[in-house]
Amino acid sequence: MKRIQTQQDLAINGAEPAFSESLHVGRPNIGSREDFLKYTGEIFDRRWLTNNGPMVQEFERRVADYHNVKHCVAMCNGTVALEIAIRALGLENEVIIPSFTFVATAHALHWQGITPVFADIDPATHNLDPISVQHLITPRTTGIIAVHLWARSAPTEALQAVADEHDLTLMFDAAHAFGCSRKGTMVGNFGSCEVLSFHATKFFNTFEGGAVLTNDDELVETMQLMRNFGFAGMDNVIHPGTNGKMIEVSAAMGMANLDAIDSVIDANRRNYHTYREELSGLPGINLLSFDEAERQNYQYVVMEVSEKCPVTRDEIIQALHAENVIARRYFWPGCHKMAPYRELYPHAGEVLPNTQRVAERVVVLPTGPTMDEGMVRTVVSIIDVLLKDTG
């Protein structure tokens, strides 16, 4: 692998890119082909392809056990899982969420006629700020959806205290936080429920899928009805519902990836520490840290570019893209500046100063088992050369 030495070496000046194949944020983590084929072979033998089959049921048990929670309700994707959880919890009117999140968090509410109210974040953690939440509560507020952003847990205790004080329902979008913990308690055990995404770009995937984790028996019964058109047995519809079921082949992919999950975590941890070592000392560059006393998946390597940096965030991204390193501007520009919310709530940004500041600074760098330490060092060398040439 070539190491960038000078600005003239950068592909933006016509040279060959540092990487012949693109390094993408969110490149799928894939377990053993043999394990996946073994599980799909069982599906073929049973000829049971969907409708709460044995592979989905076993997958749900394994995911629940992994998170030390009573129940996992598997779904066709994370967005439908959010929508079903929101409806099963009876949320309505206004629900407070961060703007600094993937737009699905807001869409899952808006799609059901519920108003997402955008609260600000803690600039140090990028997670929902309980003080901002407190200021936005009105008589119409029925709930809070917090996000465990970047696989770093939200302030669960403070948010629960706010929810309890105002008799609100608290749930979590845990799309980034598969296999993570807070103060020794696994994600899945906070709030009324927590929603996982198993999209192909996530740390853990089932091709496409999602799930809700909870300890609430009654909530599980409701969600199981809702994901299957409200059926309770043959020809017996007892609840409004939709088609939110996970299919057997997705569960098979999940089973194979669960078998390989430790190796993915090890690779992510190694890459994170290499990034941390290599980026240290670069002016205006800060890497968000993980609490290594907790269980982590190390999925997101998140870099902030401050005003002390001699180049802008977007100039860094341009240089990386020229070298086939597809870094990303998550979650720019914030949900409140996306359709339809920018038209519906044109003044939302007035209470979101931290969100707007962080959205202008964040760069997410590629990681995962397809990268080694040398590749990470080459990624950092591209940034280093750019800074030295400009500084």
Secondary structure, DSSP 8 states (H G I E B T S, - for coil): -----SGGGSGGGTS--S-SS-EETT------HHHHHHHHHHHHHHT--SSS-HHHHHHHHHHHHHTT-SEEEEES-HHHHHHHHHHHTT--SEEEEESSS-THHHHHHHTTT-EEEEE-B-TTT-SB-HHHHHHH--TTEEEEEEE-GGG----HHHHHHHHHHTT-EEEEE-TT-TT-EETTEETTSSSS-EEEE--TTSSS-SSS-EEEEES-HHHHHHHHHHTBTTBSSTT-B-S---B----HHHHHHHHHHHHTHHHHHHHHHHHHHHHHHHHTT-TTEEE----TTS------EEEEE-TTSSS-HHHHHHHHHHTTEE-B-TTTT-GGGSTTHHHH-TTGGGG-HHHHHHHTTEEEE--STT--HHHHHHHHHHHHHHHHHH-
